[in-house]
């Protein structure tokens, strides 16, 4: 299970992406925080978070993906058969192409309380860098990992 979320930093026109990968029992395997510049639109930020989550899963060698996002409209656009002509269209198309690289890949909507850890991680990424935690989690999410409700 992979949870992703985006956090916007409007003062410097950037965003953070939080990616949390868990095993079937809910234990955190690896977390990733990614800073991205020049993003100010919430839906575009959420689409980029899903895109970066899938890229990260590929880098980690994961072949079967269940990815949860808190943005219902973006999830619906990704799961739609039609072409998306919105400002998110290019990113949505890239996500659809990335899905084909996995043995299986399901992208679905999760409630906010099921995505707390990814949200906190995204909000902590106000630097334009990529940070990865394996085995140990970032201090900003340690308590939330234990308390988050899994689907």
Secondary structure, DSSP 8 states (H G I E B T S, - for coil): -EEEEEEEEGGGTEEEEEEEEE-TTS-EEEEEEEEEES---HHHHHHHHHHHHHHHHHHTT--EEEEEES-HHHHHHHH-SS---STTHHHHHHHHHHHTTSSEEEEEE--GGGSHHHHHHHHT--SSSEEEEESS--TTTHHHHHH----
